[in-house]
Amino acid sequence: MSDGDVGLLSPVSASPVVAALTGDRAVLAAILAVEAGWASVLEKAGLAPAGSAAVVDAAADVDRYDVAGIAVRAQGGANPVIPLLADLRAEVKALDTDGVGAVRAVHTSLTSQDVLDSALMLLAKNTVTALLADLRGITTALAAMAEQHAETLCVGRSLTQHSLPFTFGLKAAQWFHGLAAAARRLEAAELPLQTGGAAGTLAAATVLTRDSVETPFDLSGNLAAHLGLAAAPGPWHTNRLAVTALGDALTAVTDALGKIASDVLFLSRPEVGELGEPRAAGRGVSSAMPQKQNPVLSVLVRSAALQAPNLAAQLHLAAANFNDERPDGAWHSEWLAFRQLLRLALGSAGHLRELAEGLQVFPDAMRRNLELSGPLLLSEGVSAAVAPLLEERDGHSGKQQLQEVVDRTLKAPSAEQSATYRRLLREAVPVSALPDERLEELLDPASYLGQAAEISRRILAAFPDFARTPTKTDPNGDPRG
C-alpha cells in the first residue's frame, strides 16, 4: 500500500481520473515525455545519434522509476528533474545495447526549469482537456434545463429576501452563462513550451546547432509541436503570465461551479425544497443521524471554490517575486499551488457534472415559495403601472400613496398580508382608473417577468458550442468517451 497522498483530506479531488492526470506519477510521466520528445527532436535534426530517440523513449516509461525515492532525492537539487535525470541516463545506457550513444540525446542544452515548466504545461494540457469535457457536459445539462423550465415560476431573491417573480429557466441560464464564459476563457489559455537553457539565453542550444540548418528556435518549435504545446517567442523563466493566466482561468471555473453549488445548497434545504441532488447509494449519509441526506456533491464543489482563490493568489505572489534570470524559492512555491488548482477544478467539475445531469427540480415547491410573499411581490410592477393614474393627494404623489399601501400592509400579520394588500390597493385606486381585470393581471406573477425568456435565449445563443451535446466524433467532445 502506498504511503503517498491519496486525497484523504481532499475528497473533492480524490478520484482515479484526477489521480491519473495530476498525481505524482503523472508529473513524472510528463517530465519523461519532455525528455523523450527532446531526444526525438534532436535526432530528427541530426543533432543526436541515429536510433537514440527510440532508446530514450523506451527508457521514459514511468514504471521504471521509483517516484517516492526521486521525491526524497529531489531535496539535493531542490527539484525532481535532477535525480530523475540520473536515473534516466542509467536506464538509457542499460537499454542502449547497440551502443548508439543514446545518452547524448538526454537533456542536451536544456536546464531543469525548462523540463519542469514544460512538463507542468503538458500536465495542464491533459488535465484541461478532461476538464473541458466535463464542463461541456455540465453546460449541456444546464442549457436543457433552461429550455425545459423557461416558464417554471419561482421567486427571485435579493439580499436573502424575496424580490420579484423569476423563472427557474433563467436561473439555469445564468448558471450556464457563468460556467460557459469561464470555460471559454480556459479554452483560450495558452500553454507554452519552455526551452531557455541555463540562463534563458539558449547559449548551449546555440553551440549545439552551430553546424546545423536548425536554429535553437526551430528545435523549440519542433518540441512544442511534438508535445502539443504552444511555441513561445522566447524563454519565460521569470515571466510567469502563462502560469498565472491559467491559474486565473481555473479559478474562474471553480467560481462558476461554486455559485451553482451554493444555490443548490440553499434551494435544497428542507424548508425551501425547490431542488434536490441526485441520489446514490451511500452518498449524503451522516455518521450519527440516519435520516440525513446531505447534499454532498454541492458541499464538495463549494469546498473547492473556497480554496481556489488563495491558490491563484499564491501563483501571483510567486510571479511577483521571480528574481534574477532564474528564480530561487518563488518558482518552487508555485508547483503545488498550480497542481492543486488543476486537481480542484477537475474534481469539482466531475461532481458538478453528476449534479447537473441528475438534478431534481420541484416546480410545486417553487410556486409555493413564490406565493409566500403574495401580491406584495408585484408591488414594483403595480407602482410602475398605477402610480401615473393617481392624482396627488395631501401632497403625496401616486408613487408615495402606493408606498403607503405597502407600508400599511407590512404591519398586518403575515397570514393576512395578501388580503390586506388587495383591499388597500383597491381602496387607493378607483375602479374607473384600474378595472378589476387589470388589477388581477398586475397581480399575476407571470405578467411581471420582464425579458426573462429573451435573456435566457440570448445567453444560450452566445455560447452555442457549450449548449449542444458533445459527440464522440466532435473535436470538442469528451476525450474519455
C-alpha positions in Angstrom: 0.0 0.0 0.0 1.3 3.4 -0.9 2.0 5.9 1.9 1.6 8.8 -0.6 -1.1 11.4 -0.8 -4.3 9.7 -1.9 -6.6 12.6 -1.1 -7.8 11.5 2.3 -8.3 15.2 3.4 -9.3 16.4 -0.1 -12.3 14.3 -1.1 -13.3 16.7 -3.8 -10.3 15.6 -5.9 -9.9 12.1 -4.6 -10.8 10.2 -7.8 -9.0 7.9 -10.1 -9.3 10.3 -13.0 -7.8 13.2 -11.1 -5.0 11.0 -9.7 -4.2 9.7 -13.2 -4.0 13.1 -14.7 -2.4 15.1 -11.9 -0.7 12.7 -9.4 3.0 12.3 -8.8 3.2 9.6 -11.4 1.6 11.9 -13.9 4.1 14.6 -13.1 7.0 12.2 -13.6 5.5 10.8 -16.8 5.2 14.4 -18.1 8.9 15.1 -17.3 9.9 11.9 -19.1 7.7 12.8 -22.1 9.5 16.1 -22.4 12.9 14.4 -22.3 11.8 11.7 -24.8 10.3 14.4 -27.1 13.6 16.4 -27.0 15.6 13.3 -27.9 13.3 12.8 -30.9 13.6 16.4 -32.0 17.4 16.3 -31.7 17.7 13.0 -33.7 15.4 14.3 -36.5 17.6 17.4 -36.7 20.7 15.3 -36.9 21.9 16.5 -33.5 21.7 13.2 -31.8 22.9 9.7 -32.9 20.5 7.8 -35.1 18.4 5.4 -33.1 18.8 7.3 -29.8 15.2 8.6 -29.7 13.9 5.0 -29.6 16.1 4.1 -26.7 15.3 7.2 -24.8 11.6 6.7 -25.4 11.8 3.1 -24.1 13.6 4.4 -21.0 11.0 7.0 -20.5 8.5 4.5 -19.1 7.3 5.9 -15.7 7.0 2.3 -14.4 10.8 2.0 -14.4 11.2 4.7 -11.7 10.8 4.9 -8.0 8.6 8.0 -7.6 8.9 8.2 -3.9 12.6 7.7 -4.0 13.0 10.5 -6.6 10.9 12.8 -4.4 13.2 12.3 -1.4 16.4 12.7 -3.6 14.9 15.9 -5.1 15.9 17.7 -1.9 19.5 17.5 -3.0 18.9 19.8 -6.0 15.6 21.4 -5.0 13.7 19.9 -7.9 12.7 16.4 -9.1 14.3 16.7 -12.5 17.9 16.4 -11.3 17.5 12.9 -9.6 15.3 11.7 -12.4 17.9 12.6 -15.0 20.5 10.4 -13.2 18.1 7.5 -13.3 17.0 8.2 -16.9 20.6 8.2 -18.1 21.3 5.0 -16.3 18.2 3.4 -17.9 19.2 4.7 -21.4 22.7 3.3 -21.0 21.3 -0.1 -19.9 18.9 -0.2 -22.9 21.4 1.0 -25.4 22.5 -2.5 -26.3 23.6 -1.5 -29.8 25.9 1.2 -28.5 24.4 4.1 -30.4 25.3 6.6 -27.7 21.7 7.5 -27.0 22.6 9.0 -23.6 24.0 12.0 -25.6 20.4 12.9 -26.5 19.2 13.2 -22.9 18.7 16.7 -21.7 21.3 18.2 -24.0 21.3 22.0 -23.8 18.2 22.1 -21.5 18.0 23.1 -17.9 15.9 21.7 -15.1 13.4 24.6 -15.2 12.9 24.1 -19.0 11.9 20.5 -18.4 9.7 21.0 -15.3 8.0 24.1 -16.7 7.2 22.2 -19.9 6.2 19.1 -18.0 3.7 21.1 -15.9 2.3 22.7 -19.0 1.9 19.2 -20.5 0.2 18.1 -17.3 -2.1 21.1 -17.6 -2.9 20.4 -21.2 -4.0 16.8 -20.5 -6.0 17.9 -17.4 -7.7 20.9 -19.1 -8.8 18.6 -22.0 -10.6 16.3 -19.5 -11.9 19.3 -17.5 -13.4 21.0 -20.6 -15.2 17.7 -21.4 -16.8 17.8 -18.0 -17.6 21.5 -18.3 -19.4 20.8 -21.6 -21.3 18.0 -20.0 -22.5 20.5 -17.3 -23.3 23.3 -19.7 -25.3 20.9 -22.0 -27.3 19.8 -19.0 -27.9 23.4 -17.9 -28.9 24.5 -21.3 -31.5 21.8 -21.5 -32.7 22.8 -18.0 -33.0 26.4 -19.0 -35.2 25.5 -22.0 -37.3 22.9 -20.2 -38.1 25.4 -17.3 -38.4 28.6 -19.3 -41.9 29.1 -17.9 -41.4 27.5 -14.5 -42.1 30.2 -12.0 -40.0 30.7 -8.9 -39.2 33.6 -6.7 -36.1 35.8 -7.2 -34.2 36.6 -4.1 -32.1 39.7 -3.3 -30.1 40.2 -0.1 -31.7 36.9 1.1 -35.3 38.4 0.7 -38.0 37.8 -1.9 -37.6 40.3 -4.7 -39.5 39.7 -7.9 -41.1 36.8 -9.8 -38.4 34.8 -11.6 -38.2 31.6 -13.7 -36.1 28.6 -12.9 -35.2 28.6 -16.6 -33.4 31.9 -16.2 -31.6 30.8 -13.1 -30.3 27.7 -15.0 -29.4 30.0 -17.9 -27.4 32.3 -15.6 -25.6 29.3 -14.2 -24.8 28.3 -17.8 -23.6 31.8 -18.6 -21.1 31.9 -15.8 -19.7 28.5 -16.5 -19.6 28.8 -20.3 -17.8 32.1 -20.1 -15.3 30.7 -17.7 -14.8 27.6 -19.9 -14.3 29.7 -23.0 -11.6 31.6 -21.1 -10.0 28.4 -20.1 -10.0 27.2 -23.7 -8.1 30.4 -24.7 -5.4 29.9 -22.1 -2.0 29.4 -23.8 0.2 26.6 -22.6 3.7 27.3 -23.8 6.9 25.2 -24.0 9.9 26.3 -22.1 13.5 25.8 -23.6 15.7 28.7 -22.4 18.7 26.9 -21.2 20.7 27.7 -18.1 20.1 31.4 -18.0 17.4 31.9 -20.6 19.8 32.8 -23.5 19.8 29.5 -25.4 23.5 29.6 -25.3 24.0 25.8 -25.1 21.5 25.3 -27.9 23.3 27.8 -30.0 26.5 25.8 -29.6 24.6 22.6 -30.3 23.2 23.9 -33.6 26.3 25.8 -34.8 26.8 23.5 -37.8 23.1 22.6 -38.3 20.4 24.1 -40.5 18.2 24.1 -37.5 18.2 27.0 -35.1 17.5 26.8 -31.3 14.1 28.3 -32.1 13.4 25.6 -34.7 14.2 23.0 -32.0 11.9 24.6 -29.5 9.1 24.9 -32.1 9.5 21.2 -33.1 9.3 20.1 -29.5 6.3 22.3 -28.9 4.5 20.7 -31.8 5.6 17.2 -30.7 4.1 17.8 -27.2 1.0 19.7 -28.4 2.1 22.9 -26.5 2.3 26.5 -27.8 5.7 27.7 -29.1 6.8 30.7 -27.0 8.5 33.7 -28.7 11.3 33.3 -26.1 12.1 31.8 -22.7 9.8 32.7 -19.9 11.8 31.6 -16.9 10.8 34.7 -14.8 7.8 35.9 -16.8 5.0 33.8 -15.3 2.0 35.1 -17.1 1.3 31.7 -18.6 1.1 30.2 -15.1 -1.0 33.0 -13.5 -3.3 33.2 -16.5 -4.1 29.5 -16.4 -4.5 29.8 -12.6 -6.9 32.6 -13.0 -8.9 30.7 -15.7 -9.1 27.7 -13.4 -10.3 29.8 -10.5 -12.9 31.4 -12.8 -14.2 27.9 -13.4 -14.3 27.0 -9.7 -16.0 30.3 -9.0 -18.8 29.5 -11.5 -19.1 25.9 -10.2 -19.2 27.3 -6.6 -22.0 29.7 -7.5 -24.1 26.8 -8.7 -23.3 24.7 -5.7 -24.1 27.5 -3.3 -27.5 28.0 -4.9 -28.3 24.2 -4.8 -27.3 24.1 -1.2 -29.8 26.8 -0.3 -32.6 25.6 -2.6 -32.3 22.0 -1.3 -32.8 22.9 2.3 -35.9 21.1 3.6 -37.7 24.4 4.4 -37.1 25.6 0.8 -37.3 22.2 -1.1 -37.0 23.6 -4.6 -34.2 21.3 -5.7 -32.7 18.0 -4.8 -29.3 16.4 -5.6 -29.4 13.1 -7.4 -29.3 10.2 -5.0 -26.8 7.4 -4.9 -26.3 4.5 -2.5 -24.1 5.5 0.4 -24.0 9.2 -0.5 -25.1 12.0 1.7 -25.1 9.9 4.8 -24.5 11.1 8.4 -22.3 9.3 10.9 -24.9 10.0 13.6 -28.3 10.8 12.0 -29.8 8.0 9.9 -32.4 10.3 8.4 -29.9 12.8 6.9 -29.5 13.1 3.1 -26.7 15.7 2.9 -26.1 17.5 -0.4 -22.5 16.3 -0.5 -21.9 17.0 -4.2 -22.6 20.6 -3.7 -20.6 20.6 -0.4 -17.5 19.2 -2.2 -17.8 21.7 -5.1 -18.2 24.6 -2.8 -15.2 23.5 -0.8 -13.1 23.7 -4.0 -14.4 27.1 -4.8 -13.4 28.3 -1.3 -9.8 27.0 -1.8 -9.0 28.0 -5.3 -8.7 31.9 -5.0 -5.9 31.6 -2.4 -4.0 29.2 -4.7 -4.3 31.6 -7.6 -3.1 34.3 -5.2 -0.1 32.1 -4.4 0.8 32.0 -8.1 0.7 35.7 -8.4 2.7 36.2 -5.2 5.3 33.8 -6.6 5.3 35.6 -10.0 5.9 39.0 -8.4 9.0 37.6 -6.6 10.8 35.8 -9.5 14.2 37.4 -9.2 17.2 37.4 -11.5 17.2 35.3 -14.7 16.4 32.1 -12.9 14.5 32.3 -9.7 15.0 30.9 -6.3 12.2 29.8 -3.9 9.4 31.6 -5.7 9.5 29.1 -8.6 9.4 26.2 -6.1 6.4 27.7 -4.3 4.5 27.7 -7.5 4.3 23.9 -8.2 1.9 22.7 -5.5 -0.5 25.6 -6.0 -0.5 25.1 -9.7 -1.2 21.4 -9.5 -3.8 21.8 -6.7 -5.7 24.2 -8.8 -5.8 21.6 -11.6 -6.9 19.0 -9.1 -9.7 21.1 -7.5 -11.1 22.3 -10.9 -11.2 18.8 -12.4 -12.5 17.2 -9.2 -15.3 19.7 -8.7 -16.3 19.7 -12.3 -16.8 15.9 -12.1 -19.1 16.3 -9.1 -21.0 19.2 -10.6 -21.5 17.3 -13.8 -23.2 14.4 -11.9 -25.2 17.0 -10.0 -26.3 18.9 -13.2 -27.2 15.8 -15.1 -29.3 14.4 -12.3 -30.7 17.5 -10.5 -34.2 17.1 -9.2 -36.4 20.2 -9.8 -39.6 20.7 -7.8 -41.8 23.3 -9.6 -44.6 22.9 -7.0 -42.3 23.9 -4.2 -41.1 26.9 -6.3 -44.6 28.0 -6.7 -45.4 27.5 -3.0 -42.4 29.7 -2.0 -43.3 32.3 -4.6 -46.7 32.7 -3.1 -45.3 33.3 0.4 -45.0 37.0 -0.4 -48.3 37.0 -2.1 -49.2 40.0 -4.3 -46.7 42.2 -2.4 -44.1 40.6 -4.7 -45.7 42.5 -7.6 -45.6 45.9 -5.8 -42.8 47.3 -8.1 -44.8 46.5 -11.2 -48.0 47.7 -9.7 -46.4 51.0 -8.8 -44.9 51.5 -12.3 -48.3 50.9 -13.9 -50.7 52.5 -11.4 -48.8 55.5 -9.9 -49.3 57.6 -13.1 -53.0 57.0 -12.8 -53.3 58.6 -9.3 -53.7 62.3 -8.6 -51.7 63.9 -5.9 -53.4 63.6 -2.5 -52.4 65.5 0.6 -49.2 66.4 -1.1 -48.4 62.8 -1.8 -47.6 61.6 -5.3 -49.1 58.5 -6.7 -45.9 56.6 -6.0 -45.9 57.7 -2.4 -49.5 56.7 -2.0 -48.7 53.2 -3.2 -45.7 53.0 -0.9 -48.1 53.8 2.0 -50.3 50.9 0.9 -47.3 48.6 1.1 -46.2 50.0 4.5 -49.6 49.5 6.0 -49.8 46.0 4.6 -46.5 45.0 6.2 -47.9 46.0 9.6 -50.6 43.3 9.2 -49.9 39.7 10.4 -48.2 37.6 7.7 -51.2 35.4 7.1 -53.3 38.5 6.4 -51.0 40.5 4.2 -52.2 39.2 0.8 -55.8 40.1 1.5 -54.8 43.4 3.2 -52.7 44.5 0.2 -55.5 43.8 -2.3 -58.1 45.6 -0.1 -55.9 48.7 0.5 -54.9 48.8 -3.1 -58.5 48.6 -4.3 -59.3 51.4 -1.8 -56.5 53.6 -3.1 -57.2 53.2 -6.8 -60.7 53.8 -8.2 -62.1 51.2 -10.4 -62.5 53.8 -13.1 -58.7 54.2 -13.2 -57.9 50.5 -12.7 -60.6 47.9 -13.6 -60.6 44.7 -11.6 -59.5 42.6 -14.6 -56.4 44.9 -15.0 -55.7 44.7 -11.3 -55.7 40.9 -11.4 -53.4 40.9 -14.4 -51.0 43.2 -12.5 -51.0 40.8 -9.5 -50.3 37.7 -11.7 -46.6 36.8 -11.2 -46.4 35.5 -14.8 -47.2 39.0 -16.0 -44.1 40.6 -14.5 -41.2 38.5 -15.8 -39.7 41.2 -17.9 -37.4 39.8 -20.5 -36.6 36.6 -18.7 -37.2 34.3 -21.6 -35.3 36.5 -24.1 -32.3 36.9 -21.7 -32.1 33.1 -21.4 -32.3 32.7 -25.2 -29.6 35.3 -25.8 -27.3 33.7 -23.2 -27.6 30.2 -24.8 -27.2 31.7 -28.3 -24.0 33.4 -27.2 -22.4 30.1 -26.4 -23.7 27.6 -28.9 -20.8 25.3 -28.7 -21.5 24.9 -24.9 -25.2 24.4 -25.3 -25.2 21.4 -27.6 -24.5 17.8 -26.7 -20.8 16.7 -27.4 -20.4 13.6 -29.5 -17.5 11.1 -29.8 -16.5 12.5 -33.2 -16.7 16.1 -32.0 -13.2 17.5 -31.6 -14.6 19.4 -28.6 -16.1 16.3 -27.1 -15.2 14.2 -24.1 -11.8 12.5 -24.7 -12.8 9.7 -22.3 -15.8 8.8 -24.4 
